[in-house]
Amino acid sequence: FTEQAKCIREERQRLYAEKEILGGIRPFASRANFILFETPAGRATTIFQFLKAKGVLIKNLSTAGDLLKDCLRVTVGTPQENDVFLSVLRESLAE
């Protein structure tokens, strides 16, 4: 479990750093095995659907409204899973 926890922490930091430089994405600091992030206004559901169509499953929290409006949540995965997520997220932002 120690090695798995170390990998999750490293990947969480990498995901946070990568999202922080993506235009319009605002990640929230996390100590969990997931990262909540805000998308450009009004685009959360579109980005969620784009990711889903490409086989990347994350949680759409924007439907809850209020503070979670425009927010999605991604679970920290393996380095390979996170690479796919970041690549498809970039694609969705370019749409």
Secondary structure, DSSP 8 states (H G I E B T S, - for coil): -HHHHHHHHHHHHHHHHHHHHSTT-EE---SSSEEEEE-STT-HHHHHHHHHHTT---EE-GGG-GGGTTEEEEE---HHHHHHHHHHHHHHHH-
